[in-house]
Amino acid sequence: MATSSIIEDIRVNNPKAIEAFVEAMESSADNYNTRTEAERSTLVTDPERIRNFMQKCLEKRGIDK
């Protein structure tokens, strides 16, 4: 998503808030790192892995199958 579409409607009248916002944006850009192959998302097609994942999700929400 383009940054312009995220901050398009933001209006700030406080100069200190503007400085803090710009510093945060610059800091975010400085800390950007690309994902390694090991960190990239993949499509999971193994039914057992999907079942285990969904079971963990349900357990976290306190839902008993």
Secondary structure, DSSP 4 states (H G I P E B T S, - for coil): --HHHHHTT-----HHHHHHHHHHHHHHHHT--PPPGGGS------HHHHHHHHHHHHHHTT---
